[in-house]
């Protein structure tokens, strides 16, 4: 999923997924490309509150955090957002919204490469076929 904003106007894209029924959800896993500064992107589940992504509001893999985390040297980073009871719909659809909060004049898009809901042990809680991966070799360039 790509979220683009060519000016200071926030842009929102959503994905709806179903979780394994009865699952105990611990965190939301995201892998994002081009996350270049804190507060650039926010995430919301269903109609809950927006969570601004900063190094101090998410859990980032130790190596990626050592290299600067959000805004660091990695173009693509993986992160987890700790969830509390009631933030996700256990029996039914959960909507994940990703908001690009505008541009800094240099970065005007981010790409959500992967998402998952995880148990406390790190096991995937998405139902089968919830996320479709695309082959970039099949992408068509935009018209000029």
N, CA and C atoms as an extended XYZ file, in Angstrom:
432
Properties=species:S:1:pos:R:3:atomname:S:1:resname:S:1:resid:I:1 pbc="F F F"
N         0.848       -1.156        0.000 N   UNK     1
C         0.000        0.000        0.000 CA  UNK     1
C         0.901        1.227        0.000 C   UNK     1
N         0.649        2.128       -0.923 N   UNK     2
C         1.424        3.364       -1.000 CA  UNK     2
C         0.543        4.532       -0.593 C   UNK     2
N         1.107        5.420        0.227 N   UNK     3
C         0.401        6.625        0.653 CA  UNK     3
C         1.226        7.814        0.191 C   UNK     3
N         0.608        8.693       -0.590 N   UNK     4
C         1.312        9.811       -1.207 CA  UNK     4
C         0.645       11.133       -0.858 C   UNK     4
N         1.453       12.165       -0.583 N   UNK     5
C         0.962       13.521       -0.368 CA  UNK     5
C         1.984       14.481       -0.951 C   UNK     5
N         1.556       15.263       -1.920 N   UNK     6
C         2.486       16.177       -2.585 CA  UNK     6
C         2.514       17.552       -1.949 C   UNK     6
N         1.708       17.762       -0.912 N   UNK     7
C         1.716       19.031       -0.191 CA  UNK     7
C         1.547       18.714        1.292 C   UNK     7
N         1.125       19.643        2.074 N   UNK     8
C         0.991       19.434        3.514 CA  UNK     8
C        -0.323       18.770        3.892 C   UNK     8
N        -1.114       18.345        2.904 N   UNK     9
C        -2.406       17.722        3.172 CA  UNK     9
C        -2.212       16.267        3.594 C   UNK     9
N        -2.728       15.876        4.773 N   UNK    10
C        -2.634       14.463        5.165 CA  UNK    10
C        -3.412       13.565        4.200 C   UNK    10
N        -2.880       12.376        3.938 N   UNK    11
C        -3.506       11.404        3.053 CA  UNK    11
C        -3.637       10.090        3.814 C   UNK    11
N        -4.806        9.451        3.689 N   UNK    12
C        -5.084        8.225        4.428 CA  UNK    12
C        -5.384        7.090        3.451 C   UNK    12
N        -4.801        5.914        3.714 N   UNK    13
C        -5.129        4.686        3.002 CA  UNK    13
C        -5.498        3.646        4.048 C   UNK    13
N        -6.397        2.734        3.697 N   UNK    14
C        -6.834        1.725        4.654 CA  UNK    14
C        -6.749        0.323        4.069 C   UNK    14
N        -6.642       -0.628        4.969 N   UNK    15
C        -6.703       -2.052        4.634 CA  UNK    15
C        -7.574       -2.712        5.697 C   UNK    15
N        -8.378       -3.656        5.283 N   UNK    16
C        -9.232       -4.376        6.216 CA  UNK    16
C        -8.818       -5.839        6.233 C   UNK    16
N        -8.597       -6.368        7.425 N   UNK    17
C        -8.141       -7.747        7.588 CA  UNK    17
C        -8.975       -8.448        8.650 C   UNK    17
N        -8.942       -9.762        8.626 N   UNK    18
C        -9.596      -10.571        9.652 CA  UNK    18
C        -8.540      -11.352       10.410 C   UNK    18
N        -8.735      -11.454       11.711 N   UNK    19
C        -7.803      -12.186       12.556 CA  UNK    19
C        -8.324      -13.581       12.834 C   UNK    19
N        -7.431      -14.452       13.259 N   UNK    20
C        -7.837      -15.786       13.669 CA  UNK    20
C        -8.780      -15.626       14.851 C   UNK    20
N        -9.958      -16.218       14.769 N   UNK    21
C       -10.985      -16.044       15.791 CA  UNK    21
C       -10.477      -16.473       17.169 C   UNK    21
N       -10.695      -15.600       18.164 N   UNK    22
C       -10.305      -15.899       19.530 CA  UNK    22
C        -8.854      -15.611       19.847 C   UNK    22
N        -8.138      -15.018       18.916 N   UNK    23
C        -6.715      -14.758       19.108 CA  UNK    23
C        -6.494      -13.667       20.158 C   UNK    23
N        -5.441      -13.820       20.942 N   UNK    24
C        -5.036      -12.804       21.913 CA  UNK    24
C        -3.969      -11.935       21.257 C   UNK    24
N        -4.356      -10.749       20.822 N   UNK    25
C        -3.464       -9.871       20.064 CA  UNK    25
C        -2.595       -9.054       21.017 C   UNK    25
N        -1.284       -9.037       20.729 N   UNK    26
C        -0.332       -8.298       21.547 CA  UNK    26
C         0.163       -7.034       20.851 C   UNK    26
N         0.412       -7.130       19.520 N   UNK    27
C         1.005       -5.990       18.822 CA  UNK    27
C         0.674       -6.016       17.331 C   UNK    27
N         0.835       -4.853       16.725 N   UNK    28
C         0.701       -4.687       15.278 CA  UNK    28
C         2.102       -4.542       14.717 C   UNK    28
N         2.454       -5.399       13.759 N   UNK    29
C         3.754       -5.358       13.092 CA  UNK    29
C         3.593       -4.628       11.769 C   UNK    29
N         4.500       -3.684       11.493 N   UNK    30
C         4.504       -2.951       10.229 CA  UNK    30
C         5.923       -2.930        9.675 C   UNK    30
N         6.031       -3.082        8.375 N   UNK    31
C         7.307       -2.880        7.671 CA  UNK    31
C         7.038       -1.772        6.673 C   UNK    31
N         7.742       -0.647        6.850 N   UNK    32
C         7.456        0.568        6.074 CA  UNK    32
C         8.712        1.046        5.367 C   UNK    32
N         8.555        1.392        4.102 N   UNK    33
C         9.649        1.955        3.302 CA  UNK    33
C         9.491        3.472        3.233 C   UNK    33
N        10.590        4.177        3.389 N   UNK    34
C        10.676        5.627        3.245 CA  UNK    34
C        10.120        6.384        4.452 C   UNK    34
N        10.153        5.766        5.610 N   UNK    35
C         9.761        6.441        6.853 CA  UNK    35
C        10.976        7.225        7.327 C   UNK    35
N        11.019        8.506        7.000 N   UNK    36
C        12.244        9.294        7.132 CA  UNK    36
C        12.307       10.204        8.347 C   UNK    36
N        11.172       10.490        8.999 N   UNK    37
C        11.223       11.334       10.192 CA  UNK    37
C        10.043       11.016       11.101 C   UNK    37
N        10.240       11.215       12.390 N   UNK    38
C         9.199       10.953       13.368 CA  UNK    38
C         7.980       11.840       13.133 C   UNK    38
N         6.807       11.256       13.278 N   UNK    39
C         5.569       11.998       13.067 CA  UNK    39
C         5.140       12.072       11.616 C   UNK    39
N         5.940       11.527       10.725 N   UNK    40
C         5.605       11.538        9.297 CA  UNK    40
C         4.365       10.701        9.022 C   UNK    40
N         4.207        9.615        9.785 N   UNK    41
C         3.116        8.674        9.566 CA  UNK    41
C         2.396        8.408       10.880 C   UNK    41
N         1.080        8.207       10.787 N   UNK    42
C         0.270        7.790       11.926 CA  UNK    42
C        -0.516        6.554       11.530 C   UNK    42
N        -0.866        5.738       12.535 N   UNK    43
C        -1.617        4.509       12.319 CA  UNK    43
C        -2.837        4.526       13.237 C   UNK    43
N        -3.945        3.992       12.706 N   UNK    44
C        -5.169        3.881       13.511 CA  UNK    44
C        -5.817        2.527       13.244 C   UNK    44
N        -6.347        1.919       14.282 N   UNK    45
C        -7.104        0.686       14.149 CA  UNK    45
C        -8.577        0.997       14.350 C   UNK    45
N        -9.381        0.516       13.413 N   UNK    46
C       -10.820        0.791       13.408 CA  UNK    46
C       -11.045        2.297       13.570 C   UNK    46
N       -11.840        2.728       14.497 N   UNK    47
C       -12.080        4.167       14.703 CA  UNK    47
C       -11.371        4.672       15.953 C   UNK    47
N       -10.300        3.991       16.351 N   UNK    48
C        -9.547        4.376       17.546 CA  UNK    48
C        -8.720        5.627       17.327 C   UNK    48
N        -7.870        5.921       18.276 N   UNK    49
C        -7.002        7.098       18.216 CA  UNK    49
C        -5.838        6.854       17.261 C   UNK    49
N        -5.381        7.926       16.631 N   UNK    50
C        -4.199        7.860       15.781 CA  UNK    50
C        -2.963        7.725       16.665 C   UNK    50
N        -2.022        6.890       16.252 N   UNK    51
C        -0.732        6.740       16.921 CA  UNK    51
C         0.324        7.284       15.979 C   UNK    51
N         0.984        8.370       16.383 N   UNK    52
C         2.070        8.936       15.591 CA  UNK    52
C         3.304        8.062       15.763 C   UNK    52
N         3.975        7.762       14.664 N   UNK    53
C         5.138        6.882       14.709 CA  UNK    53
C         6.417        7.686       14.963 C   UNK    53
N         6.955        7.481       16.141 N   UNK    54
C         8.237        8.037       16.567 CA  UNK    54
C         9.036        6.882       17.167 C   UNK    54
N        10.334        7.044       17.289 N   UNK    55
C        11.149        6.003       17.905 CA  UNK    55
C        10.680        5.675       19.328 C   UNK    55
N        10.116        6.649       20.026 N   UNK    56
C         9.697        6.417       21.410 CA  UNK    56
C         8.249        5.916       21.534 C   UNK    56
N         7.501        5.836       20.432 N   UNK    57
C         6.117        5.362       20.508 CA  UNK    57
C         5.943        3.964       19.932 C   UNK    57
N         7.005        3.400       19.367 N   UNK    58
C         6.947        2.062       18.765 CA  UNK    58
C         8.157        1.255       19.232 C   UNK    58
N         8.081       -0.057       19.034 N   UNK    59
C         9.227       -0.929       19.293 CA  UNK    59
C         9.898       -1.216       17.961 C   UNK    59
N        11.201       -0.935       17.909 N   UNK    60
C        11.978       -1.146       16.689 CA  UNK    60
C        13.068       -2.163       16.991 C   UNK    60
N        13.304       -3.073       16.052 N   UNK    61
C        14.365       -4.070       16.166 CA  UNK    61
C        15.649       -3.385       16.614 C   UNK    61
N        16.374       -4.017       17.548 N   UNK    62
C        17.574       -3.418       18.123 CA  UNK    62
C        18.583       -2.919       17.117 C   UNK    62
N        18.870       -3.714       16.075 N   UNK    63
C        19.859       -3.299       15.071 CA  UNK    63
C        19.366       -2.078       14.295 C   UNK    63
N        18.088       -2.092       13.920 N   UNK    64
C        17.546       -0.947       13.187 CA  UNK    64
C        17.492        0.293       14.073 C   UNK    64
N        17.191        0.115       15.358 N   UNK    65
C        17.175        1.244       16.286 CA  UNK    65
C        18.586        1.792       16.483 C   UNK    65
N        19.583        0.897       16.567 N   UNK    66
C        20.977        1.326       16.694 CA  UNK    66
C        21.414        2.162       15.494 C   UNK    66
N        20.786        1.936       14.342 N   UNK    67
C        21.128        2.674       13.126 CA  UNK    67
C        20.213        3.880       12.924 C   UNK    67
N        19.536        4.301       13.979 N   UNK    68
C        18.737        5.526       13.935 CA  UNK    68
C        17.242        5.311       13.964 C   UNK    68
N        16.778        4.069       13.753 N   UNK    69
C        15.333        3.821       13.759 CA  UNK    69
C        14.627        4.655       12.711 C   UNK    69
N        13.538        5.270       13.096 N   UNK    70
C        12.811        6.159       12.181 CA  UNK    70
C        13.707        7.355       11.897 C   UNK    70
N        13.966        7.602       10.628 N   UNK    71
C        14.851        8.701       10.246 CA  UNK    71
C        16.311        8.308       10.192 C   UNK    71
N        16.610        7.044       10.449 N   UNK    72
C        17.984        6.574       10.433 CA  UNK    72
C        18.452        6.214        9.035 C   UNK    72
N        19.464        5.356        8.963 N   UNK    73
C        20.086        5.066        7.673 CA  UNK    73
C        19.331        4.039        6.845 C   UNK    73
N        18.390        3.305        7.467 N   UNK    74
C        17.658        2.271        6.741 CA  UNK    74
C        16.468        2.860        5.988 C   UNK    74
N        16.349        2.529        4.727 N   UNK    75
C        15.206        3.001        3.933 CA  UNK    75
C        13.924        2.274        4.313 C   UNK    75
N        14.055        1.041        4.771 N   UNK    76
C        12.904        0.237        5.166 CA  UNK    76
C        13.137       -0.256        6.582 C   UNK    76
N        12.150       -0.042        7.454 N   UNK    77
C        12.288       -0.520        8.820 CA  UNK    77
C        11.046       -1.297        9.243 C   UNK    77
N        11.266       -2.180       10.211 N   UNK    78
C        10.186       -2.960       10.802 CA  UNK    78
C         9.945       -2.443       12.203 C   UNK    78
N         8.681       -2.364       12.590 N   UNK    79
C         8.353       -1.871       13.916 CA  UNK    79
C         7.099       -2.554       14.432 C   UNK    79
N         6.912       -2.477       15.742 N   UNK    80
C         5.722       -3.020       16.373 CA  UNK    80
C         5.078       -1.937       17.223 C   UNK    80
N         3.751       -1.943       17.201 N   UNK    81
C         2.976       -1.059       18.056 CA  UNK    81
C         2.271       -1.945       19.076 C   UNK    81
N         2.557       -1.726       20.349 N   UNK    82
C         1.928       -2.503       21.414 CA  UNK    82
C         0.446       -2.153       21.465 C   UNK    82
N        -0.409       -3.175       21.551 N   UNK    83
C        -1.849       -2.966       21.563 CA  UNK    83
C        -2.427       -3.319       22.930 C   UNK    83
N        -3.581       -2.736       23.211 N   UNK    84
C        -4.294       -3.044       24.437 CA  UNK    84
C        -5.604       -3.746       24.092 C   UNK    84
N        -6.208       -4.373       25.067 N   UNK    85
C        -7.463       -5.092       24.848 CA  UNK    85
C        -8.502       -4.165       24.239 C   UNK    85
N        -9.218       -4.680       23.252 N   UNK    86
C       -10.289       -3.923       22.624 CA  UNK    86
C        -9.884       -3.087       21.426 C   UNK    86
N        -8.594       -2.997       21.108 N   UNK    87
C        -8.166       -2.198       19.963 CA  UNK    87
C        -8.426       -2.878       18.631 C   UNK    87
N        -8.534       -4.195       18.627 N   UNK    88
C        -8.790       -4.928       17.396 CA  UNK    88
C       -10.065       -5.740       17.535 C   UNK    88
N       -10.665       -6.037       16.405 N   UNK    89
C       -11.879       -6.840       16.365 CA  UNK    89
C       -11.477       -8.302       16.238 C   UNK    89
N       -11.766       -9.093       17.255 N   UNK    90
C       -11.336      -10.483       17.260 CA  UNK    90
C       -12.195      -11.329       16.325 C   UNK    90
N       -13.485      -11.090       16.286 N   UNK    91
C       -14.354      -11.884       15.404 CA  UNK    91
C       -14.963      -10.947       14.365 C   UNK    91
N       -14.249      -10.755       13.283 N   UNK    92
C       -14.727       -9.869       12.228 CA  UNK    92
C       -13.578       -9.072       11.650 C   UNK    92
N       -13.927       -8.036       10.938 N   UNK    93
C       -12.928       -7.241       10.227 CA  UNK    93
C       -12.319       -6.169       11.122 C   UNK    93
N       -11.019       -5.977       10.973 N   UNK    94
C       -10.296       -4.890       11.625 CA  UNK    94
C        -9.734       -4.001       10.527 C   UNK    94
N        -9.983       -2.709       10.632 N   UNK    95
C        -9.483       -1.758        9.643 CA  UNK    95
C        -8.214       -1.106       10.160 C   UNK    95
N        -7.168       -1.175        9.345 N   UNK    96
C        -5.886       -0.535        9.645 CA  UNK    96
C        -5.776        0.673        8.722 C   UNK    96
N        -5.650        1.857        9.310 N   UNK    97
C        -5.500        3.083        8.522 CA  UNK    97
C        -4.089        3.615        8.696 C   UNK    97
N        -3.486        3.993        7.587 N   UNK    98
C        -2.147        4.569        7.572 CA  UNK    98
C        -2.290        5.984        7.025 C   UNK    98
N        -1.821        6.963        7.793 N   UNK    99
C        -1.950        8.368        7.382 CA  UNK    99
C        -0.569        8.980        7.210 C   UNK    99
N        -0.310        9.480        6.004 N   UNK   100
C         0.882       10.285        5.758 CA  UNK   100
C         0.496       11.702        6.148 C   UNK   100
N         1.189       12.239        7.135 N   UNK   101
C         0.788       13.523        7.714 CA  UNK   101
C         1.246       14.732        6.922 C   UNK   101
N         1.710       14.524        5.713 N   UNK   102
C         2.196       15.612        4.869 CA  UNK   102
C         3.627       15.350        4.461 C   UNK   102
N         4.225       16.326        3.852 N   UNK   103
C         5.593       16.171        3.362 CA  UNK   103
C         6.512       17.192        4.018 C   UNK   103
N         7.777       16.872        4.077 N   UNK   104
C         8.783       17.820        4.555 CA  UNK   104
C         9.420       18.560        3.378 C   UNK   104
N         8.854       18.395        2.195 N   UNK   105
C         9.406       19.010        0.996 CA  UNK   105
C        10.332       18.085        0.235 C   UNK   105
N        10.710       16.989        0.867 N   UNK   106
C        11.590       16.012        0.227 CA  UNK   106
C        10.871       14.679        0.081 C   UNK   106
N        10.289       14.190        1.162 N   UNK   107
C         9.596       12.905        1.178 CA  UNK   107
C         8.107       13.135        0.972 C   UNK   107
N         7.544       12.521       -0.056 N   UNK   108
C         6.116       12.713       -0.331 CA  UNK   108
C         5.342       11.411       -0.393 C   UNK   108
N         5.973       10.282       -0.031 N   UNK   109
C         5.279        8.995       -0.063 CA  UNK   109
C         5.971        7.993        0.843 C   UNK   109
N         5.181        7.064        1.369 N   UNK   110
C         5.692        5.905        2.096 CA  UNK   110
C         4.985        4.675        1.545 C   UNK   110
N         5.616        3.532        1.732 N   UNK   111
C         5.004        2.268        1.297 CA  UNK   111
C         4.933        1.315        2.480 C   UNK   111
N         3.742        0.802        2.712 N   UNK   112
C         3.561       -0.254        3.696 CA  UNK   112
C         3.832       -1.559        2.979 C   UNK   112
N         4.929       -2.211        3.338 N   UNK   113
C         5.351       -3.429        2.662 CA  UNK   113
C         4.719       -4.657        3.291 C   UNK   113
N         4.544       -4.629        4.603 N   UNK   114
C         3.984       -5.790        5.284 CA  UNK   114
C         3.288       -5.327        6.545 C   UNK   114
N         2.246       -6.065        6.928 N   UNK   115
C         1.590       -5.846        8.210 CA  UNK   115
C         1.127       -7.169        8.747 C   UNK   115
N         1.062       -7.242       10.070 N   UNK   116
C         0.611       -8.464       10.721 CA  UNK   116
C         0.182       -8.100       12.135 C   UNK   116
N        -0.683       -8.909       12.689 N   UNK   117
C        -1.017       -8.823       14.097 CA  UNK   117
C        -0.333      -10.007       14.756 C   UNK   117
N         0.328       -9.758       15.904 N   UNK   118
C         1.135      -10.779       16.540 CA  UNK   118
C         0.643      -11.101       17.939 C   UNK   118
N         0.828      -12.359       18.333 N   UNK   119
C         0.569      -12.775       19.710 CA  UNK   119
C         1.776      -12.362       20.553 C   UNK   119
N         1.689      -12.562       21.861 N   UNK   120
C         2.813      -12.235       22.741 CA  UNK   120
C         4.056      -13.053       22.391 C   UNK   120
N         3.865      -14.253       21.825 N   UNK   121
C         5.005      -15.091       21.437 CA  UNK   121
C         5.549      -14.738       20.050 C   UNK   121
N         4.883      -13.805       19.354 N   UNK   122
C         5.330      -13.401       18.018 CA  UNK   122
C         4.672      -14.155       16.887 C   UNK   122
N         3.705      -15.022       17.190 N   UNK   123
C         3.017      -15.786       16.146 CA  UNK   123
C         2.051      -14.892       15.371 C   UNK   123
N         1.953      -15.125       14.075 N   UNK   124
C         1.033      -14.379       13.222 CA  UNK   124
C        -0.405      -14.727       13.570 C   UNK   124
N        -1.256      -13.690       13.608 N   UNK   125
C        -2.666      -13.896       13.924 CA  UNK   125
C        -3.586      -13.536       12.775 C   UNK   125
N        -3.022      -13.237       11.612 N   UNK   126
C        -3.858      -12.972       10.450 CA  UNK   126
C        -4.360      -14.287        9.884 C   UNK   126
N        -5.594      -14.267        9.423 N   UNK   127
C        -6.116      -15.444        8.741 CA  UNK   127
C        -5.358      -15.663        7.448 C   UNK   127
N        -5.451      -16.850        6.914 N   UNK   128
C        -4.775      -17.134        5.653 CA  UNK   128
C        -5.369      -16.273        4.548 C   UNK   128
N        -4.553      -15.883        3.607 N   UNK   129
C        -4.947      -15.074        2.450 CA  UNK   129
C        -5.378      -13.652        2.807 C   UNK   129
N        -4.996      -13.152        3.978 N   UNK   130
C        -5.372      -11.796        4.363 CA  UNK   130
C        -4.496      -10.742        3.699 C   UNK   130
N        -3.252      -11.078        3.436 N   UNK   131
C        -2.324      -10.127        2.817 CA  UNK   131
C        -1.886      -10.713        1.485 C   UNK   131
N        -2.031       -9.923        0.432 N   UNK   132
C        -1.618      -10.349       -0.891 CA  UNK   132
C        -0.334       -9.619       -1.262 C   UNK   132
N         0.702      -10.375       -1.539 N   UNK   133
C         1.964       -9.783       -1.960 CA  UNK   133
C         1.962       -9.672       -3.475 C   UNK   133
N         2.427       -8.535       -3.970 N   UNK   134
C         2.482       -8.311       -5.410 CA  UNK   134
C         3.892       -8.521       -5.921 C   UNK   134
N         3.994       -8.969       -7.142 N   UNK   135
C         5.273       -9.117       -7.808 CA  UNK   135
C         5.586       -7.789       -8.509 C   UNK   135
N         6.626       -7.075       -8.095 N   UNK   136
C         6.945       -5.783       -8.722 CA  UNK   136
C         7.208       -5.888      -10.212 C   UNK   136
N         7.581       -7.075      -10.695 N   UNK   137
C         7.833       -7.253      -12.122 CA  UNK   137
C         6.561       -7.088      -12.947 C   UNK   137
N         5.393       -7.193      -12.304 N   UNK   138
C         4.129       -7.068      -13.028 CA  UNK   138
C         3.533       -5.666      -12.948 C   UNK   138
N         4.182       -4.745      -12.235 N   UNK   139
C         3.649       -3.391      -12.073 CA  UNK   139
C         3.724       -2.644      -13.404 C   UNK   139
N         2.753       -1.798      -13.627 N   UNK   140
C         2.695       -0.974      -14.835 CA  UNK   140
C         3.045        0.467      -14.433 C   UNK   140
N         3.917        1.097      -15.193 N   UNK   141
C         4.293        2.484      -14.932 CA  UNK   141
C         3.112        3.412      -15.144 C   UNK   141
N         3.036        4.520      -14.371 N   UNK   142
C         1.939        5.467      -14.572 CA  UNK   142
C         2.052        6.142      -15.939 C   UNK   142
N         0.930        6.588      -16.431 N   UNK   143
C         0.918        7.269      -17.737 CA  UNK   143
C         1.549        8.638      -17.613 C   UNK   143
N         2.211        9.070      -18.674 N   UNK   144
C         2.824       10.412      -18.694 CA  UNK   144
C         1.883       11.403      -19.320 C   UNK   144
